[in-house]
Amino acid sequence: MRSLPCCVLLAVLATAGARAADPQFTLVWPQWHSADSFQSYYEYHTGRELTGKWIILRSQPEERSGLYFTVRLNNPEAEVVGAKFVLSVINPDATDTKVYSFPANIPAGRRVFEVGITGRDWSNSHIQPVAWDMELQGPDGRVLAKKSSFLWEKWGR
């Protein structure tokens, strides 16, 4: 009779260990950034944007101003090639959900991504989203990590 609870416990631990290897969001935080906030002394001299240890993804690559989601990601396994961030947002002036996709290779280890809705996609610094949902999808479309705002979770979108 004792072996049954032990088997159940081992099965639960084995399943928990398998899921712990997936990438995890440790933080997802929306914040407006102006184009000036990305300029640096390095760029002034070289003409190339200095990203440091951040990986910057933009909906309009040529535009820097916009609503950015700072994403701290922990990927304990090998690099994930062909992944994508899928960001769903509800604006205060619209009832429909806008979905943005950002292709990215996810390196192993801990990284910070700046995922930005930029240019004409989000041009007003005073508007904050009503609700949002951020997913990291693998090359096969499987959701590897997910984080949502409080209202998104309550609406059950």
N, C-alpha and C positions, 0 to 999 in steps of 0.2 A: 504494500500500500504506500510505503514511503517513496518508492521509485517513481510513481506517477507525478507527485508534486515536483520532484527533481527534474523530470523530463520536461514538464511545462516550463519551469524556471529556465532551463537550458535553452529551450526553443525561443523564449522571450529575449534572453540575452543575446542569442545569435542574431535575431532579427534586429535588435537595437544596434548591434555592432555594425551591421550592413548599412543601415541608414546613416550612421554617424560619419561615414566616409563621403557622403554627398557634400557639395559646396553649401555653405550656410551664410545667410545675410546676418551680420552682427549689428548693422545699422543701415537704415534707409531714411534719409532726411531731405525734404524739399526746401530749396532756398533760391531766391533770385540772385543772379550774378550779372553785373554789367560787363561789357566787353573790356573795360579798363582793368577789371580785377584779374584778367589773365595776362596782361602785359608785364614784361619784366625787363631788367637791364640786359639780360642775355638776348632776348628777342630784339631789343633796340639795336644791338650790335650785329646780330647774325641774321635777323629776319625770320628766324624759326621760333615757333612757340615752345616754351620750356614747360614740359609737363611734369618733370620730377618723377616721383614714384606713382603719380596718378595716371589713370587711363581715362582720357576724355572722349566721350561719344556725343555727337550732336545730331539733332534731326535735320538741321540745315548746316552742314559742315563749314560753310563760308561765313556764317553768322555766329558770334560769340555770346551776345546778350540773350538771356533767357532764364527759364525756370529749370534749375538743375536738381537732380536727385543724387545726393552723395550716398554712395553705396559702399559700405565696408563689407568685403567678402572674404571668407576663409575657405580655401579649397585645399583640404588635406591630401588629396590624391594628385595624380598626374594632370598635366594640362588638358583642358577640354577645348578641342579645336572645333570650330563651326557652331559654337553656342550663340545664343542671342538673348538680350534683355528685351522683354515685352512689357511696355508701360501703358497702362490704361488709366485715363484721367477723365474726370467729370468737371467741367468748367461751371462757374456760378451762373453764366449767361446762356447755358445750353443744357438740354436734358439728355442728349445723346452722349455716348461714351466715345472718346477718341482714343485710338490705339496706335502706339508708335513702336517700331521694332528697330533694334540696334544690334547688328551682328558684332560678335566679339569672340576672340580667343581668350580663354580664362586660364591664366598661368597658375601653376601650383603655388601654394602658400597664401599669404594674406596680401590683399591688394585693395586699393581705393579706386573706385570708378566714379567719374562725374558724368552722369547720364543727363543730357540737356535737351529740353524742348526749346529750340532757339529760333531766332528770326521771326518770320511771319507766323510760325506755329505758336509762339507765346511772346507777344511783343509788349505786354503791359506789366511793369514791375509791381503794380499795386494789386494785381489779381492773384489770389491763391486758389488752388484747386479745392473743390468741395470734397472730393474723395479720389483716391488713387490706389492702384494695385501694381506691384512690380513683381515680375517673374523672371527667373533665369531658366531658359529652356536649353536642353542639350540638342545635339545635331538631329536626334530622332524625334524631337518635339516633346520629350518627357520633361516635366517640371522638376528642376533640380533644387531650386530655392524659391521662396515666395514670401512677400511681406506686403501688407495692406494697411491703409489708414483705418482709423477707428470707424468712420462712417461707411467705408466700403465693406468692412466686415459686418456691420449692422444691416446694410441693405441686401447683403447676400448676392451680389452681382455675379 
